[in-house]
Amino acid sequence: MRRFLISAVPAVFVLASVCSGGAQAEPVVDLYRAQVFVTGERPETRDPALLQGYRDVMVKVSGDPRLLADPKLDAGFDPAVVHTFSYRDLMAGIPKHDEQGTRDRPFEITIDYAPERIDAALAELGQKPWGDERPKILFLIGVELGPSHFILTDQGEPGSVQRTALIASARRYGLPLILPSRAMIEASGLAADGLKTPVPAALETLMREAGAERVLAGHILFSDRMLGWIARWQTSDDGAVYRWGIEGVNFDEAFRNAVRGTAQALSGHGTP
Protein backbone atom coordinates (compact mmCIF):
# COMPACT_ATOMS: atom_id res chain seq x y z
CA MET A 1 0.00 0.00 0.00
CA ARG A 2 1.29 3.42 -0.93
CA ARG A 3 -0.10 6.78 0.18
CA PHE A 4 1.14 9.96 -1.41
CA LEU A 5 0.55 13.66 -1.76
CA ILE A 6 0.13 14.90 -5.30
CA SER A 7 -0.08 18.63 -4.61
CA ALA A 8 -1.59 21.44 -2.61
CA VAL A 9 -1.60 24.58 -4.73
CA PRO A 10 -3.45 27.89 -4.91
CA ALA A 11 -6.71 27.46 -6.77
CA VAL A 12 -7.05 29.06 -10.17
CA PHE A 13 -10.75 28.25 -10.15
CA VAL A 14 -12.11 28.22 -6.62
CA LEU A 15 -15.27 26.22 -6.00
CA ALA A 16 -18.03 28.18 -4.34
CA SER A 17 -17.91 28.05 -0.56
CA VAL A 18 -21.69 28.22 -0.24
CA CYS A 19 -24.16 27.32 -2.93
CA SER A 20 -26.30 30.05 -4.39
CA GLY A 21 -29.28 27.76 -3.73
CA GLY A 22 -28.90 28.39 0.00
CA ALA A 23 -27.14 25.22 1.08
CA GLN A 24 -26.28 25.17 4.75
CA ALA A 25 -23.76 23.27 6.82
CA GLU A 26 -25.01 19.84 7.87
CA PRO A 27 -25.13 19.05 11.61
CA VAL A 28 -23.35 15.75 12.20
CA VAL A 29 -25.30 13.48 14.53
CA ASP A 30 -23.69 10.92 16.83
CA LEU A 31 -20.35 12.71 16.64
CA TYR A 32 -19.10 10.89 19.73
CA ARG A 33 -20.36 7.47 18.66
CA ALA A 34 -18.48 4.65 16.93
CA GLN A 35 -19.55 1.27 15.56
CA VAL A 36 -17.15 -1.67 15.30
CA PHE A 37 -17.64 -5.27 14.14
CA VAL A 38 -16.60 -7.97 16.61
CA THR A 39 -16.95 -11.72 17.08
CA GLY A 40 -18.67 -12.68 20.30
CA GLU A 41 -19.27 -10.56 23.38
CA ARG A 42 -16.06 -11.49 25.16
CA PRO A 43 -13.70 -8.95 26.76
CA GLU A 44 -10.86 -10.12 24.50
CA THR A 45 -12.80 -8.91 21.42
CA ARG A 46 -14.63 -6.03 23.13
CA ASP A 47 -11.56 -4.28 24.55
CA PRO A 48 -9.79 -3.86 21.17
CA ALA A 49 -13.11 -2.63 19.74
CA LEU A 50 -13.36 0.06 22.42
CA LEU A 51 -9.87 1.23 21.48
CA GLN A 52 -10.66 1.16 17.75
CA GLY A 53 -13.83 3.14 18.34
CA TYR A 54 -11.84 5.66 20.38
CA ARG A 55 -9.44 6.16 17.48
CA ASP A 56 -12.34 6.65 15.07
CA VAL A 57 -14.12 9.14 17.33
CA MET A 58 -10.96 11.15 17.99
CA VAL A 59 -10.49 11.53 14.23
CA LYS A 60 -14.19 12.17 13.62
CA VAL A 61 -14.47 14.86 16.28
CA SER A 62 -11.23 16.66 15.35
CA GLY A 63 -11.28 16.07 11.59
CA ASP A 64 -7.57 15.23 11.74
CA PRO A 65 -6.58 11.71 10.60
CA ARG A 66 -2.93 12.43 11.35
CA LEU A 67 -3.79 11.42 14.91
CA LEU A 68 -3.79 7.80 13.75
CA ALA A 69 -0.02 7.98 13.29
CA ASP A 70 0.59 9.55 16.70
CA PRO A 71 1.66 6.95 19.30
CA LYS A 72 0.28 9.23 22.00
CA LEU A 73 -3.24 8.54 20.71
CA ASP A 74 -3.33 4.93 21.92
CA ALA A 75 -1.17 5.68 24.94
CA GLY A 76 -3.75 8.21 26.13
CA PHE A 77 -6.71 5.83 25.92
CA ASP A 78 -8.56 5.49 29.22
CA PRO A 79 -11.52 3.05 29.39
CA ALA A 80 -13.32 5.70 31.45
CA VAL A 81 -13.84 7.63 28.22
CA VAL A 82 -16.48 5.02 27.27
CA HIS A 83 -19.94 6.17 28.34
CA THR A 84 -22.06 3.23 27.15
CA PHE A 85 -21.90 0.38 24.67
CA SER A 86 -24.37 -2.11 23.26
CA TYR A 87 -24.31 -5.09 20.91
CA ARG A 88 -26.35 -5.89 17.81
CA ASP A 89 -26.41 -9.55 16.84
CA LEU A 90 -25.74 -9.75 13.09
CA MET A 91 -27.16 -13.29 13.06
CA ALA A 92 -30.32 -12.44 14.95
CA GLY A 93 -33.00 -15.01 14.29
CA ILE A 94 -30.52 -17.75 13.41
CA PRO A 95 -30.53 -20.49 16.08
CA LYS A 96 -27.34 -21.06 18.07
CA HIS A 97 -26.32 -24.60 17.21
CA ASP A 98 -22.53 -24.61 17.36
CA GLU A 99 -19.41 -22.52 17.98
CA GLN A 100 -20.38 -20.08 15.19
CA GLY A 101 -23.62 -19.48 17.05
CA THR A 102 -22.01 -18.74 20.40
CA ARG A 103 -18.38 -17.75 20.83
CA ASP A 104 -17.75 -16.61 17.24
CA ARG A 105 -21.14 -15.10 16.50
CA PRO A 106 -20.70 -11.74 14.68
CA PHE A 107 -21.89 -8.57 16.38
CA GLU A 108 -21.79 -4.86 15.79
CA ILE A 109 -20.88 -2.98 18.94
CA THR A 110 -22.10 0.61 19.22
CA ILE A 111 -20.00 2.71 21.58
CA ASP A 112 -20.88 6.14 22.92
CA TYR A 113 -17.95 8.09 24.33
CA ALA A 114 -18.21 10.85 26.91
CA PRO A 115 -17.91 14.14 24.97
CA GLU A 116 -16.12 16.02 27.73
CA ARG A 117 -13.53 13.25 28.07
CA ILE A 118 -12.95 13.07 24.30
CA ASP A 119 -12.54 16.84 24.14
CA ALA A 120 -10.08 16.70 27.03
CA ALA A 121 -8.14 13.89 25.33
CA LEU A 122 -7.93 15.98 22.17
CA ALA A 123 -6.67 18.94 24.17
CA GLU A 124 -3.89 16.75 25.59
CA LEU A 125 -2.81 16.13 21.99
CA GLY A 126 -2.99 19.81 21.06
CA GLN A 127 -6.26 19.36 19.18
CA LYS A 128 -9.82 20.63 19.47
CA PRO A 129 -13.23 19.61 18.08
CA TRP A 130 -13.98 20.61 14.51
CA GLY A 131 -17.63 21.12 15.47
CA ASP A 132 -20.78 19.42 14.24
CA GLU A 133 -21.75 22.04 11.61
CA ARG A 134 -19.90 20.67 8.59
CA PRO A 135 -20.24 21.44 4.89
CA LYS A 136 -22.30 19.18 2.69
CA ILE A 137 -19.90 17.48 0.29
CA LEU A 138 -20.74 16.20 -3.18
CA PHE A 139 -18.69 13.08 -3.91
CA LEU A 140 -18.04 12.65 -7.63
CA ILE A 141 -16.14 9.40 -8.09
CA GLY A 142 -15.34 7.66 -11.35
CA VAL A 143 -14.79 3.90 -11.18
CA GLU A 144 -12.90 1.72 -13.66
CA LEU A 145 -13.14 -2.03 -13.11
CA GLY A 146 -12.06 -3.89 -16.23
CA PRO A 147 -14.42 -2.96 -19.06
CA SER A 148 -16.89 -1.34 -16.65
CA HIS A 149 -16.55 2.46 -16.35
CA PHE A 150 -19.10 4.41 -14.32
CA ILE A 151 -19.66 7.24 -11.84
CA LEU A 152 -21.03 6.38 -8.40
CA THR A 153 -24.60 7.61 -8.04
CA ASP A 154 -27.11 7.66 -5.22
CA GLN A 155 -28.88 4.45 -6.20
CA GLY A 156 -28.96 1.50 -8.57
CA GLU A 157 -26.31 -0.40 -10.44
CA PRO A 158 -23.48 -0.45 -11.20
CA GLY A 159 -21.70 0.49 -8.00
CA SER A 160 -23.99 -0.59 -5.16
CA VAL A 161 -21.16 -2.35 -3.28
CA GLN A 162 -18.80 0.62 -3.68
CA ARG A 163 -21.58 3.03 -2.70
CA THR A 164 -22.23 1.12 0.53
CA ALA A 165 -18.53 1.23 1.40
CA LEU A 166 -18.29 4.96 0.69
CA ILE A 167 -21.33 5.78 2.80
CA ALA A 168 -19.92 3.73 5.67
CA SER A 169 -16.63 5.63 5.50
CA ALA A 170 -18.38 9.01 5.49
CA ARG A 171 -20.44 8.04 8.52
CA ARG A 172 -17.40 6.66 10.31
CA TYR A 173 -15.57 9.98 10.06
CA GLY A 174 -18.50 12.38 10.25
CA LEU A 175 -18.73 13.85 6.74
CA PRO A 176 -22.13 14.91 5.34
CA LEU A 177 -22.14 13.00 2.04
CA ILE A 178 -24.13 13.74 -1.09
CA LEU A 179 -24.00 11.46 -4.12
CA PRO A 180 -25.25 12.63 -7.52
CA SER A 181 -28.34 11.20 -9.13
CA ARG A 182 -28.01 9.25 -12.34
CA ALA A 183 -30.12 11.88 -14.10
CA MET A 184 -27.74 14.62 -12.93
CA ILE A 185 -24.71 12.77 -14.31
CA GLU A 186 -26.40 11.96 -17.61
CA ALA A 187 -27.49 15.58 -18.08
CA SER A 188 -23.97 16.84 -17.34
CA GLY A 189 -22.31 14.55 -19.89
CA LEU A 190 -19.60 13.77 -17.33
CA ALA A 191 -17.85 10.42 -17.79
CA ALA A 192 -15.75 8.38 -15.35
CA ASP A 193 -12.58 9.23 -17.29
CA GLY A 194 -13.38 12.92 -16.91
CA LEU A 195 -12.80 12.67 -13.17
CA LYS A 196 -9.12 11.85 -13.66
CA THR A 197 -8.51 15.54 -14.41
CA PRO A 198 -11.77 17.24 -13.43
CA VAL A 199 -12.68 20.69 -14.75
CA PRO A 200 -13.41 23.01 -11.79
CA ALA A 201 -16.22 24.87 -13.55
CA ALA A 202 -18.06 21.61 -14.24
CA LEU A 203 -17.61 20.53 -10.62
CA GLU A 204 -19.03 23.81 -9.38
CA THR A 205 -22.10 23.45 -11.58
CA LEU A 206 -22.81 19.97 -10.23
CA MET A 207 -22.10 21.09 -6.67
CA ARG A 208 -24.71 23.84 -6.92
CA GLU A 209 -27.24 21.52 -8.51
CA ALA A 210 -26.77 18.97 -5.72
CA GLY A 211 -27.15 21.57 -2.97
CA ALA A 212 -23.63 20.93 -1.68
CA GLU A 213 -20.97 23.32 -0.40
CA ARG A 214 -17.82 21.43 -1.34
CA VAL A 215 -16.81 18.75 -3.85
CA LEU A 216 -14.62 15.72 -3.53
CA ALA A 217 -13.73 14.62 -7.06
CA GLY A 218 -11.86 11.41 -7.67
CA HIS A 219 -11.16 8.36 -9.74
CA ILE A 220 -10.41 4.77 -8.77
CA LEU A 221 -8.97 2.14 -11.10
CA PHE A 222 -8.50 -1.54 -10.36
CA SER A 223 -4.96 -2.61 -11.22
CA ASP A 224 -4.39 -6.26 -12.13
CA ARG A 225 -0.68 -5.73 -11.59
CA MET A 226 -1.17 -4.47 -8.03
CA LEU A 227 -4.21 -6.61 -7.32
CA GLY A 228 -5.68 -3.49 -5.79
CA TRP A 229 -7.11 -0.06 -6.52
CA ILE A 230 -5.31 3.09 -7.59
CA ALA A 231 -7.13 6.16 -6.30
CA ARG A 232 -6.70 9.89 -6.93
CA TRP A 233 -8.64 12.56 -5.04
CA GLN A 234 -9.12 16.31 -5.22
CA THR A 235 -10.95 18.89 -3.12
CA SER A 236 -10.63 22.62 -2.51
CA ASP A 237 -11.07 24.99 0.40
CA ASP A 238 -10.18 28.61 1.16
CA GLY A 239 -8.44 29.20 -2.15
CA ALA A 240 -6.33 26.03 -2.20
CA VAL A 241 -6.73 22.82 -4.18
CA TYR A 242 -5.64 19.61 -2.44
CA ARG A 243 -4.73 16.49 -4.39
CA TRP A 244 -3.69 13.16 -2.92
CA GLY A 245 -4.05 9.45 -3.52
CA ILE A 246 -3.37 5.87 -2.53
CA GLU A 247 -2.43 2.67 -4.36
CA GLY A 248 -2.65 -1.09 -3.96
CA VAL A 249 -5.60 -1.21 -1.56
CA ASN A 250 -9.16 -2.53 -1.57
CA PHE A 251 -11.88 -0.03 -2.35
CA ASP A 252 -12.93 0.20 1.32
CA GLU A 253 -9.49 1.59 2.21
CA ALA A 254 -9.47 3.78 -0.91
CA PHE A 255 -12.72 5.41 0.23
CA ARG A 256 -11.46 5.78 3.80
CA ASN A 257 -8.44 7.57 2.34
CA ALA A 258 -10.76 9.88 0.39
CA VAL A 259 -12.92 10.69 3.40
CA ARG A 260 -10.06 11.14 5.87
CA GLY A 261 -8.19 13.39 3.43
CA THR A 262 -11.27 15.49 2.77
CA ALA A 263 -11.89 15.90 6.51
CA GLN A 264 -8.28 16.90 7.05
CA ALA A 265 -8.36 19.57 4.35
CA LEU A 266 -11.76 21.02 5.25
CA SER A 267 -11.16 21.04 9.02
CA GLY A 268 -8.07 23.20 8.56
CA HIS A 269 -5.45 20.54 9.28
CA GLY A 270 -3.47 21.01 6.11
CA THR A 271 -2.53 18.80 3.22
CA PRO A 272 -3.76 15.18 3.29
N, C-alpha and C positions, 0 to 999 in steps of 0.2 A: 504494500500500500504506500502510495506517495501522495503527500499533500504539498501544495505549492501556491505561492502568491504569483499572480500574473502581473497586476499593476494596481496602483492607486494614484490616479491622476486627476488634475482639475477637469471638471466637466465642460466640454464645449457646448453640448446641449444638456441643460439641466432639467430633469423631469420635475413636473409640478409638485410642490410640497403638499398642497391641498387641492383636491379636485374642485373644478368650478361648479360641479353638481352638488356641492355641499357635504362631501364626505367628512366624517368625523372620526377621531381616534376611537378604537374599539377597546372597551374595558375587557381585560383578561380575567376570566373567572378561574377560581381554584389555583391561584398563583402559587400557593404554598402546599400544593398537593402533588404527589407523584404516584404513578402506577407501575408496578414491576411484576413480571411473570416469575413464578417460583414453582417448584415441585414439592408438594406436601406442605404441612403447616408446622414443620419442625424448626426449632431455633437455628439449626445449622444452615437452613435455607433462608429463614426469615432475617437473620442478622445481616448477611451480605445484601439482602434486598433493601433493608433500612438504610444502609450506607449508600447503595446505588441511588436510591430515591433522594437522599440528601444531596448527592452530587448534582442530580438533575435539577432539583429545586434551587440550589445555589446558583446554577447557571441561568435557570429560568427567571429568577427574581432579579438578578443583576444584569442579565443580557450579555455576560462576558464568558464565553467558552474557554478562554485562556486559563480559567481557574482549574480546569481538568488536568492541566499539566503542572499545577502547583502542588508539591508534596504537602504543603501546609493545609491543603483542603481536607484530605483524609485524616491528617494528624489532629485536626481541630474538631473532628466529629465526636459529639457527646450524645449518647442515646436519649438524654433528657430533652433533646430538641424535638423528638417525636411526640406529637400530641395524641393522636389516635391512629389505629390501623384496623383494617378489616379485610377479610378474604372473600373472593368470589370463585366458586367452584366452576371451572371451565368444562367439567364433565357432569354438570348437574343433570339429574334424571337418569344417568347411567348407573346401574347397580354396581356396588363394590364387591367384586368376586375374587380379586387376586391382588398382587402387589401393586399393579398399575392403579387399582381402585382405592388404595389406602396410602401407603408411604409415598409413592411416586405420582400421585394424582396431581394434574396441573391446576394451579390457581393463579388468579391475578390478585395481588395485594395492593390495596389503596392506602396510601399513607398521608396523613395530614400532619404537617410540621408546624410548630408554634411560631407565628410570624415574628414575634419580638426576639426569639432566640435565633432565628435565621438572620434577621437584620443585624443582630449583635455579632454573629459569626462572620457576616460579610464585613462589618466594620473592623474586625480583627485582621482581616485580609486587605484592608485599605479600600474596600468596595462599599457600594450603597445600592439600594433598590433602584431599578430603572423606573418603576411605577407601573400601574396597571392600565393606563391610558396609552395604548400603542397604535401606531398607524396600521390601517388595513393594507395588506400587501397582496398585489396581484402576482401570482406565480405563473409565468409563461415558460414552459419547459418542453423542449423538443426531445423526442426519444427515437433512437435508431437501434433496432434489434433485428439484425439480418436484413431481409427485404422489407420489413415493416418500419415505416417512418410515420410518426404522428406527433401531435401536440396533446399533452394531458388536458383533458377538459373535466367539467364538473360531474359528468355522469356518462354511463355507457362504455362501450368497447370501441377501440382497443384501449388498454391502459388501466383497467380497474384495479389490478394488483398493485401497480405503481402508485396509483392515486391513493389507495388505502395506506400505503407506507408513507407517502408524503404527508397526508393528514395526521397520521400518528406522530410524525416528527414535529410538525408545527404545534400540536397540542403539548407534546413533551416539553418544548422549550418556550411556550407561551407566545406564539406569533399568530395574529389574526390573519388567516389564510383566505384568499379568494382565488378560485379557479375559473377560467373563462368558460363560457358556454360553447358548445359546438357551433351554434349559429354565429356567435361573435367571431370565432376563428375563420369560419368559411366566408363571412362577409369581408373580413380584413384581407383575405388572400395570403395570410402568413402561412409559411410552411415550416416544418421541423428544421430543415437546413438553414432557414433564415434566422434561427436563434443562435447559430454559431457566432455570427457577427451582427447582433441586432441593431436596427436603426432607431436611435432615441426618439425621433418624432413619431414613429409608428408605435413604440411602446407607450408613449404619453397618450396617444389617442385611445389605445385599448385600456389604459389605466383609468382614464376619465369615464369611459363607457362602462367599466366594471364597478365604478364607485369606490375605487381604491385611492390610496395616497402615496404609495410607493410601488415599485415593480422589482421583482426578482426575475431576471431573464436567464435562461440557461439551456444547456444541451447535454444529453447523456448518450453515449455510444457504447454498445457492448463490443469488447475486443476479444476475439478468439485467441489472439496471442497471449493476452494477459489473463484470460478466463475471468474477466471482471469488467467493470464499467469505467469509462473515462468521462469525467464530468467537468464542465466549465460553467462558471456562474458570474453574474454581473448585477450590481445594484448601485444606486446613487443616493447621496444624502448631503445636504449643505454644500453643494457645489463641487463635490468630489465623486468620481466614479470608482467603484471598487470591483476588481476582478480577481477571482481565485479559482481553484479547482482541486480535484483529487483523482487518483487513478488506481485501477486494480482492486476495486471493492465491489461488494454487492450493491444493489440499488438502494437498499435501506440505509447503508452507511453514506452513499452518495447524497441522499436527501437530508440526512442528518448534517452532513457537511454544508449543504446549501442553507439550511435553517439556522445552524449555529453561526455561520459566517454573516448571514443577513442580520441576525440579532446583534452580533458584535459591531457591525458597521452602524446600524441605526440607533444603537444605545450609546454611541459615542466612545466606544472602546477601540477605535482605530481599525487598521487593516486586518481583514481575516487571514 
